[in-house]
Amino acid sequence: MSIYNFNESINFRLDKTMKEYKYLKVLSYDTNFNLEKELNIRRNPYYSILTDIKINPIQKGLHVKDKWYELFSCNTTEILSKNERILNMSKVISKSEKILPKIVRISILSKMLINEIQSNHEIEGVQSTKKELRSSRYSKSKKNNSKFHSIVNTYFKLLEENYKPFNSPEEISDLYKEMFKTENDSQNQIDGKYFRNEPVYIYKNQEKIHSGIYGEEKIYEYLNDMINLINNTEIPALIRVSISHFLFEYIHPFYDGNGRLGRFLLSLYLKEHLGIFSAISVSYSVNINKKIYEKIFLEAADVRNYGDLTIFVDKMLSIIIEGQYEMLHYLESAIDKVITIYKVLEEKNFDKNHEDVLSSYMMIFAFDKNSDMKDLDVLLNLNEELKKRGEKTLSKNKFKNIIEDLKNDGYLEVFKRKPLIHKLTPKLQEFVLSL
């Protein structure tokens, strides 16, 4: 069941990006190049977005203290086109996910969030497994707490409708503390009131490639500027989100975790404008384009780039688009699988209630085979779907009796008793995987 032409994605891959627009340092190799003239053209306020935020550029991993460049981005045809494409794609994705039963959407989102955290960790070289991340979510005992308990539960807050972006540096500091409180790395704890006090450097192959802003007061001021930028509705949303993402990583307000926190904030802000399904595909897309992602940060901050974020914004939009295409492809496959499950059960001649309950468990397994959704939550989600369809909901007793019937017929088995969780029997699991 296709609702979008995937061949159109070819024109928006990262290697097709901005062929004519070049970095200023590349143009400077031409002996006839007039830098001042080109900068005046690029910084034209009728053509570009001027942020009024100035940075010290980076040279050999250190700030060039005597140079100040205002961050700006040109409104190229490619950027405007990609901005529109992303907004249109988010509508298509929203239309696709709304076709799916709620229990499928929840299963997909839970699986995708774990994948997103894992991708985020892989980008930073943090060792974790999906099994470890999943179990971290429900670890309540202080003695047995996984070090990833906080970051996993923070990511799952993205599913809450009232979980909104942050509007002060203090809130970002609180988020950091909440997100990493169970990692227990005493060397990287905040030593200022809200942020770090000492310098921080980024190395690659033992070479210094970036320095964070030095001094807590300056960190605070820059984060304030970033928040004001993200709330400036005169700038197209996706462009200001991209520029803010660069600025957060440039600032590097903490000793560790800046990359993971920065991409979480990126997902949070994208959720506001594109919806949750587009937002949670970002780290996956960044991970498969990791070299490009790292390069555009370094190039954007380079002393010979003069604060021009045009190529950075363009390639960030391409990364978002690539994540959206992957997500849409997955959702379309999910719709096909849901239709198949319904058809299979119709052929078995179950009564309507038994078909609804068994299809729920089959879909949970089909889209998140490691799910440990409680029976009570299965019932709540199923009843919500039944209400949506204008059908009679199931009582707890009715649901319990149907579960017993399905167990006796060899379709379900007890997975856990406290809380009560049922899963498909191995034979039915194998059948679902074959669909």
C-alpha positions in Angstrom: 0.0 0.0 0.0 2.0 2.9 -1.2 1.0 6.5 -0.6 4.2 8.2 -1.7 6.6 7.8 -4.6 10.0 6.8 -3.1 11.8 7.5 -6.3 11.5 11.2 -5.5 13.9 10.7 -2.6 16.8 10.3 -5.0 17.0 14.0 -5.6 17.4 14.8 -1.9 20.2 12.5 -0.9 23.2 14.2 0.8 25.5 13.7 -2.1 23.1 15.8 -4.3 23.4 18.8 -2.0 24.2 22.4 -3.0 26.5 21.8 -6.0 26.8 25.5 -6.9 27.0 27.0 -3.4 30.6 26.5 -2.1 32.5 27.1 1.1 34.2 30.5 1.2 37.6 28.8 1.9 37.2 26.8 -1.4 36.4 29.9 -3.4 39.4 31.7 -1.9 41.8 29.4 -3.8 40.8 31.4 -6.9 43.2 34.3 -7.3 40.5 36.5 -8.7 38.1 35.8 -5.8 36.9 38.9 -4.0 36.0 37.8 -0.5 34.5 41.1 0.7 32.2 41.3 -2.3 31.1 37.7 -1.8 30.4 38.2 1.9 28.3 41.3 1.2 26.2 39.3 -1.3 25.8 36.4 1.2 25.0 38.6 4.1 22.4 40.6 2.3 19.5 40.8 4.7 17.0 40.6 1.8 18.5 37.2 0.8 19.8 35.8 4.1 19.0 35.1 7.7 21.2 37.2 10.0 21.1 35.9 13.6 22.9 38.8 15.4 24.9 36.0 17.2 28.6 36.3 16.9 31.2 33.6 17.5 34.9 33.3 17.7 35.8 30.9 14.8 37.9 27.8 15.3 41.4 27.3 14.0 43.4 24.1 14.8 40.8 23.3 17.5 41.0 26.7 19.3 39.0 29.9 19.3 40.5 32.8 17.3 40.0 35.4 19.9 40.5 38.5 17.7 37.9 37.5 15.2 34.1 37.7 15.6 31.8 36.3 12.9 28.0 36.7 12.9 26.2 33.5 12.1 24.0 33.7 9.0 22.4 31.4 6.4 21.4 32.2 2.9 17.9 31.4 1.7 19.0 29.4 -1.3 16.5 27.8 -3.6 17.6 24.3 -2.4 17.1 25.2 1.3 13.6 26.6 0.7 12.7 23.6 -1.5 13.9 21.2 1.2 12.1 23.1 3.9 8.9 22.8 2.0 9.5 19.1 1.2 10.1 18.3 4.9 6.8 20.0 5.9 4.9 18.2 3.2 6.5 14.9 4.2 5.6 15.3 7.8 1.9 15.6 6.7 2.3 12.3 4.6 3.9 10.6 7.6 1.1 11.9 9.9 -1.5 10.5 7.5 0.2 7.1 7.4 0.6 6.7 11.2 -3.0 7.6 11.8 -4.1 4.7 9.6 -2.5 2.3 12.1 -4.2 1.1 15.2 -3.0 2.8 18.4 -1.4 -0.4 19.7 0.7 -0.5 16.6 1.7 3.1 16.9 2.8 2.6 20.5 4.8 -0.5 19.6 6.5 1.2 16.7 7.3 4.3 18.8 8.7 2.3 21.7 10.9 0.3 19.4 12.0 3.4 17.4 12.9 5.3 20.6 15.2 2.5 21.7 16.7 2.5 18.3 17.1 6.3 18.4 18.9 6.1 21.8 21.1 3.3 20.5 22.0 5.3 17.3 22.7 8.3 19.5 25.1 6.3 21.6 26.8 4.8 18.5 27.5 8.3 17.2 29.3 9.1 20.5 31.0 5.8 20.9 29.0 4.9 24.0 28.7 1.2 24.5 25.1 -0.1 25.0 22.8 -2.8 23.7 19.1 -2.5 22.8 18.3 -5.1 25.4 20.1 -3.1 28.1 18.4 0.1 27.1 14.9 -1.5 27.1 15.4 -3.1 30.6 16.8 0.3 31.8 13.4 1.9 31.3 11.7 -0.2 34.0 14.6 -0.4 36.5 13.3 1.1 39.7 15.6 -0.3 42.3 18.5 2.0 43.2 20.7 -1.1 43.7 19.9 -2.6 40.3 19.5 0.7 38.3 21.1 0.7 34.9 23.3 3.6 34.1 21.1 4.4 31.1 17.9 4.5 33.2 17.7 8.3 33.1 18.5 8.8 29.4 16.0 6.2 28.4 13.2 7.6 30.5 14.0 11.1 29.3 13.7 10.0 25.7 10.3 8.3 26.4 9.0 11.7 27.6 9.0 12.7 23.9 5.8 10.6 23.7 4.0 12.9 26.1 2.0 15.6 24.3 2.6 18.2 27.0 6.4 17.7 27.0 7.5 21.0 25.5 10.9 22.6 24.5 12.9 24.4 27.1 12.8 28.2 27.5 15.7 29.0 29.8 19.4 28.0 30.3 18.4 26.8 33.8 15.9 24.4 32.3 18.5 23.0 29.9 20.8 22.5 32.9 18.0 20.7 34.8 17.4 18.5 31.7 21.1 17.5 31.6 21.1 16.5 35.3 17.9 14.5 34.8 19.1 12.9 31.6 22.5 11.7 32.9 22.0 11.3 36.6 22.3 7.5 36.6 25.6 7.5 34.5 27.4 8.4 37.7 30.5 9.9 36.1 32.0 12.0 38.8 34.7 13.5 36.5 32.1 15.0 34.2 29.7 16.4 36.7 28.7 20.1 36.6 31.1 22.2 38.7 29.4 25.6 38.1 26.0 26.7 39.2 24.4 25.5 36.0 27.2 24.5 33.6 30.9 23.7 33.5 33.5 26.1 34.8 36.6 24.8 33.1 37.5 24.5 29.4 36.5 21.5 27.3 38.1 20.2 24.1 37.1 17.7 21.4 39.7 15.4 20.0 39.8 13.2 16.9 42.7 10.8 16.4 44.5 12.7 19.3 44.2 16.0 17.4 42.3 18.9 19.0 39.4 19.8 16.6 37.1 22.0 18.7 36.9 24.0 21.9 33.7 24.8 23.8 32.8 28.2 25.1 34.9 29.1 28.1 33.3 30.5 31.3 29.9 29.7 32.8 28.7 33.2 32.3 29.4 33.2 28.6 27.9 29.7 28.3 24.7 31.1 29.9 24.6 34.1 27.6 25.1 32.0 24.4 22.4 29.5 25.5 20.1 32.4 26.1 20.8 33.6 22.5 20.1 30.1 21.2 16.7 30.0 23.0 15.8 33.5 21.7 16.7 32.3 18.2 14.7 29.1 18.4 11.7 31.2 19.5 12.1 33.8 16.7 9.1 33.0 14.5 10.3 35.4 11.8 12.8 32.7 10.8 11.4 29.5 9.2 11.2 26.9 11.9 13.5 24.2 10.4 16.2 26.8 9.6 16.3 28.2 13.1 16.2 24.6 14.6 19.2 23.7 12.4 21.2 26.9 13.3 20.4 26.3 17.0 21.6 22.8 16.8 25.0 24.1 15.5 25.1 26.7 18.2 24.5 24.2 21.0 27.3 22.0 19.9 29.6 25.0 19.4 28.9 26.1 23.0 29.4 22.6 24.4 28.0 23.6 27.8 28.9 20.4 29.7 32.0 18.2 30.0 30.3 15.2 28.5 27.0 14.3 26.9 26.7 17.4 24.7 26.2 15.4 21.5 23.5 13.2 23.0 21.7 16.1 24.7 22.0 18.3 21.5 20.3 15.6 19.3 17.6 15.1 22.0 16.9 18.8 21.9 16.9 18.6 18.1 14.3 15.8 18.2 12.2 17.7 20.8 12.1 20.9 18.6 11.4 18.9 15.5 8.5 17.2 17.3 6.9 20.6 17.7 6.9 21.3 14.0 6.9 17.9 12.3 5.4 15.4 14.8 6.9 12.6 16.8 7.5 10.1 13.9 9.7 12.6 11.9 11.4 13.7 15.1 12.6 10.3 16.3 14.2 9.4 12.9 17.0 12.0 13.2 19.7 10.2 15.2 19.3 7.1 12.9 19.9 9.4 9.9 22.8 11.2 11.5 24.4 7.8 12.4 24.3 6.6 8.8 25.7 10.0 7.7 28.1 10.4 10.6 31.1 11.5 8.7 29.1 14.2 6.8 27.5 15.3 10.1 30.8 15.7 11.9 32.4 17.5 8.9 29.7 20.1 8.5 30.1 21.1 12.2 33.9 21.6 11.7 33.5 23.4 8.4 30.8 25.7 9.8 33.0 26.8 12.7 36.2 27.1 10.7 38.0 30.5 10.7 37.8 30.6 6.8 34.0 30.1 6.8 33.2 33.5 8.2 30.0 32.4 10.1 28.3 31.1 7.0 25.9 28.3 8.0 24.2 27.9 4.6 25.8 24.5 3.8 25.3 23.3 7.4 21.6 24.1 7.3 21.2 22.6 3.8 22.8 19.3 4.9 20.9 19.2 8.2 17.7 19.4 6.2 18.9 16.6 3.9 19.6 14.5 7.0 16.0 15.2 8.3 14.6 14.3 4.8 16.6 11.0 4.7 15.2 10.0 8.1 11.7 10.9 7.0 11.9 8.7 3.9 13.1 5.8 6.0 10.3 6.4 8.5 7.7 6.6 5.8 8.9 3.4 4.1 8.6 1.7 7.5 5.1 3.0 8.1 3.9 1.9 4.7 5.3 -1.6 5.4 3.5 -1.5 8.7 0.2 -0.7 7.1 0.7 -3.7 4.7 1.4 -6.0 7.7 -1.6 -4.8 9.6 -3.9 -5.5 6.7 -2.3 -9.0 6.3 -2.9 -9.8 10.0 -6.5 -8.8 9.7 -7.0 -10.9 6.6 -5.4 -14.0 8.2 -7.7 -13.7 11.3 -10.8 -13.2 9.1 -10.1 -16.5 7.4 -9.9 -18.3 10.8 -13.6 -17.3 11.5 -12.9 -15.9 15.0 -15.8 -14.0 16.6 -15.1 -10.2 16.6 -13.9 -9.9 20.2 -11.5 -12.8 20.0 -10.2 -11.4 16.7 -9.6 -7.9 18.2 -7.7 -9.3 21.2 -5.6 -11.8 19.2 -4.8 -9.2 16.5 -3.6 -6.8 19.2 -1.0 -9.4 20.5 0.0 -10.3 17.0 0.6 -6.7 16.1 2.5 -6.0 19.3 4.9 -8.9 18.4 5.0 -8.0 14.7 6.3 -4.4 15.4 8.2 -4.8 18.6 8.9 -8.5 19.3 10.7 -7.6 22.6 7.8 -5.7 23.9 6.7 -6.3 27.5 3.4 -4.4 27.3 1.1 -5.3 30.2 -2.2 -6.9 29.6 -3.9 -3.9 31.2 -2.3 -1.6 28.7 -3.3 -3.9 25.8 -6.9 -3.6 27.0 -6.7 0.1 27.4 -5.3 0.6 23.9 -7.7 -1.8 22.3 -10.7 -0.1 24.0 -9.5 3.3 22.7 -9.4 1.8 19.2 -12.8 0.3 19.6 -14.2 3.7 20.7 -12.6 5.3 17.7 -14.4 2.8 15.5 -17.7 3.4 17.2 -17.8 -0.2 18.7 -18.5 -1.6 22.1 -15.5 -1.7 24.4 -14.5 -4.8 26.4 -14.8 -5.1 30.2 -11.9 -6.5 32.2 -13.7 -9.7 32.9 -14.6 -10.2 29.2 -11.0 -9.5 28.2 -9.7 -11.9 30.8 -12.1 -14.7 29.6 -10.9 -14.1 26.0 -7.3 -14.4 27.1 -8.1 -17.7 28.7 -9.8 -19.0 25.5 -6.8 -18.0 23.4 -4.4 -19.7 25.9 -6.4 -22.9 25.8 -6.4 -22.8 22.0 -2.6 -22.5 21.9 -2.3 -18.8 20.7 -1.2 -17.1 23.9 0.9 -17.9 26.9 1.9 -16.2 30.2 5.2 -14.3 29.9 5.1 -12.6 33.3 2.7 -12.7 36.3 3.4 -9.5 38.1 2.4 -7.4 36.3 0.5 -9.8 34.1 1.8 -10.0 30.6 0.8 -12.5 27.9 2.7 -13.1 24.6 2.2 -15.2 21.5 3.2 -18.9 21.7 6.4 -19.7 19.8 4.5 -21.3 17.0 2.4 -18.2 16.4 5.5 -16.0 16.8 7.1 -17.9 14.0 4.0 -17.5 11.8 3.8 -13.8 12.4 7.5 -13.4 11.5 6.8 -15.2 8.2 4.1 -12.7 7.2 
